[in-house]
Structure formats: C-alpha cells, structure tokens
C-alpha cells in the first residue's frame, strides 16, 4: 500500500481542468481493479425499495421516530440493532417512494415491450398475408402448369393414335367405310 489517497476539494476560485480531475480519479481507483476484495452480498436485500431482509438475515421491523426533527415518522430497522453489527435502517416513506418508482419504471418497460411486440405482430401478420398471396399464385400457377402438361400429353397421345392408325391403313374419321373389298388382289 503506502500510497497517499488523500483528496482535497478544489475551491470555487480554482479553475477546473476536467482532464486532470479524471486522471486523478483514475489514479485513485486503479488499485481497486486488481483487488481481490469482494463486497458482501446480503440475501434478498437491495438498496432501493422496501427492505425484505436485514443484513443480519432477520426480517426488518417498522419503528417510530421520537426525535424532535422527525417525530412520528416511521422507519425500517432490525430488532437486533443493539448488537454492534450493521443492520438495516431506512425511512418508510422513502422506501415506499422508491418502490413505486421502481414499479413505474417496470410498467414503462412493459408498455414499451408491448408496443414493440405489437409492431412485430403487425409485421408478422403482413408477412403471412403476403406469403399466402404468393402461395395462392404458386398454387394457381402449379395447377395451370399441370393442366398444360396433361393437355399436351393428351394431344400427343391423340396424335400418336391417329398417326399409328393412319400408318396401319385404318380409315380415318374423315373417310367413309363402304364395306366393299377391292378386286385387285
């Protein structure tokens, strides 16, 4: 260690050099980057909102202030507060205000997500509609193609039957069959 971490607040008459201030702050905190210290995490406790668990693990209780500055004001504390350890202490009105602010923030996020999902749903519905139109065109085009191919086979088949019959000497539909035999034989 052995480093001097003292810091003095500049007076209002001093000029502020933002770069120097930022460099000083970076110098002050550079050792913390390599630190192995891990701050304790207290289960179920956050800094904002209504506390649900004290740092010691017990349930917070509501107490009343009897000071001259805040008479009758309610606050959260711990029943173990006299043991010399660190325990929860927070004004109830501040906790409730923070809790409401957090719920409002969450509601705004939900509203924003709902709006985004609504827009995505609209896009998906338009995409499904466009794809169904293309599918109808493809289906209609496929049906038309099948009809053309079948018709071509029918015409080719009829042409083959006609040509094979004409080649065998069978009368065509345009010639009359008389039933007479030829005397040339």
C-alpha positions in Angstrom: 0.0 0.0 0.0 1.9 3.1 1.2 0.2 5.3 -1.4 -1.4 8.6 -0.5 -5.1 8.5 -1.2 -5.9 11.9 0.3 -8.0 14.2 -1.8 -8.9 17.9 -1.3 -11.9 19.6 -2.8 -10.9 22.4 -5.1 -12.1 25.9 -4.0 -14.5 27.8 -6.1 -11.7 30.1 -7.2 -9.6 27.3 -8.7 -10.0 26.6 -12.4 -11.4 23.2 -13.2 -9.3 21.1 -15.5 -11.6 18.1 -16.3 -8.8 16.0 -17.7 -6.7 16.5 -14.5 -9.7 15.6 -12.4 -10.4 12.4 -14.4 -6.7 11.4 -14.3 -6.6 11.9 -10.5 -9.8 9.8 -10.1 -8.4 7.1 -12.3 -5.1 7.1 -10.2 -7.2 6.9 -7.1 -9.1 3.8 -8.2 -6.5 2.0 -10.2 -5.6 -0.3 -7.4 -9.2 -1.5 -7.0 -9.1 -3.1 -10.4 -6.6 -5.7 -9.1 -8.2 -6.1 -5.7 -9.5 -9.5 -4.6 -11.9 -7.9 -2.1 -15.4 -8.9 -2.7 -18.1 -6.9 -1.1 -20.6 -9.0 0.9 -23.9 -9.6 -0.7 -26.9 -9.8 1.6 -29.6 -12.2 0.6 -32.8 -10.6 -0.6 -31.7 -7.1 0.2 -31.3 -4.2 -2.3 -30.7 -0.6 -1.7 -33.9 0.6 -3.4 -37.4 -0.1 -2.3 -38.9 -1.7 0.8 -36.4 -3.9 2.6 -37.3 -7.5 2.9 -34.3 -8.8 4.8 -31.8 -7.2 7.2 -28.1 -7.5 6.6 -28.0 -10.0 9.5 -30.7 -12.1 7.9 -33.7 -11.3 10.1 -36.9 -9.6 9.0 -37.0 -5.8 9.2 -39.5 -4.3 11.6 -41.2 -0.9 11.5 -40.4 1.5 14.3 -41.4 5.1 15.0 -39.1 8.0 15.3 -39.4 10.1 18.5 -36.8 12.7 17.6 -37.6 16.4 17.6 -36.6 16.6 13.9 -38.8 13.6 12.7 -41.5 12.9 15.4 -43.8 10.1 14.5 -42.0 9.3 11.3 -41.9 5.5 10.5 -38.7 3.7 9.5 -37.5 0.2 8.9 -34.9 -1.2 11.3 -33.8 -4.5 12.8 -34.7 -6.0 16.2 -31.0 -7.0 16.5 -29.8 -3.4 16.1 -28.2 -3.2 19.5 -25.6 -5.9 18.9 -23.0 -3.6 17.3 -23.3 -5.2 13.8 -24.5 -3.5 10.7 -28.3 -3.6 10.3 -31.0 -2.1 8.1 -32.3 1.4 8.7 -34.5 3.2 6.2 -37.4 5.7 6.3 -40.6 4.0 5.3 -41.8 6.9 3.1 -38.5 6.9 1.2 -38.7 3.1 0.8 -42.3 3.3 -0.5 -41.4 6.1 -2.9 -38.5 4.1 -4.3 -40.8 1.0 -4.6 -43.4 3.0 -6.5 -40.7 4.5 -8.8 -39.4 1.0 -9.5 -42.9 -0.3 -10.3 -43.5 2.8 -12.6 -40.2 2.0 -14.4 -41.1 -1.6 -14.8 -44.6 -0.6 -16.1 -43.0 1.7 -18.7 -40.7 -1.1 -19.8 -43.6 -3.5 -20.1 -45.6 -0.9 -22.1 -42.6 -0.3 -24.4 -42.2 -4.1 -24.8 -45.9 -4.4 -25.5 -45.7 -1.7 -28.2 -42.7 -3.4 -29.8 -44.4 -6.8 -29.7 -47.5 -5.2 -31.2 -45.4 -3.8 -34.1 -43.7 -7.2 -34.6 -47.1 -8.9 -34.6 -48.3 -6.4 -37.3 -45.2 -7.2 -39.4 -45.8 -10.9 -39.0 -49.4 -10.6 -40.0 -48.4 -8.7 -43.1 -45.8 -11.3 -43.9 -48.2 -14.2 -43.5 -50.7 -12.3 -45.8 -48.0 -11.7 -48.4 -46.8 -15.3 -48.2 -50.4 -16.6 -48.6 -50.8 -14.4 -51.7 -47.6 -15.9 -53.1 -48.7 -19.4 -52.2 -52.0 -18.8 -54.0 -50.1 -17.6 -57.0 -47.8 -20.6 -56.8 -50.7 -23.0 -56.3 -52.6 -21.4 -59.2 -49.5 -21.4 -61.4 -48.8 -25.0 -60.5 -52.3 -26.1 -61.3 -52.1 -24.2 -64.6 -48.8 -25.9 -65.4 -50.2 -29.4 -64.6 -53.2 -28.7 -66.8 -50.9 -27.6 -69.7 -48.7 -30.7 -69.3 -51.7 -33.1 -69.1 -53.3 -31.4 -72.1 -50.0 -31.7 -74.0 -49.9 -35.4 -73.2 -53.5 -35.9 -74.3 -52.9 -34.1 -77.6 -49.6 -36.1 -78.1 -51.5 -39.3 -77.3 -54.3 -38.5 -79.7 -51.7 -37.6 -82.4 -49.9 -40.8 -81.8 -53.1 -42.8 -82.0 -54.1 -41.0 -85.2 -50.8 -41.4 -86.8 -50.4 -45.1 -85.9 -53.9 -45.8 -87.2 -53.3 -44.0 -90.4 -50.0 -45.8 -90.9 -51.7 -49.2 -90.4 -54.2 -48.3 -93.2 -57.2 -47.9 -91.0 -59.6 -45.4 -92.2 -59.6 -42.1 -90.7 -62.7 -40.5 -89.3 -63.0 -38.4 -92.5 -63.1 -41.4 -94.8 -66.3 -43.4 -95.3 -66.2 -47.1 -94.7 -68.1 -48.8 -97.6 -67.7 -52.4 -96.8 -66.6 -53.3 -100.3 -63.5 -55.2 -100.9 -61.1 -54.4 -103.6 -60.9 -56.8 -106.7 -57.3 -56.1 -107.1 -55.7 -58.6 -105.1 
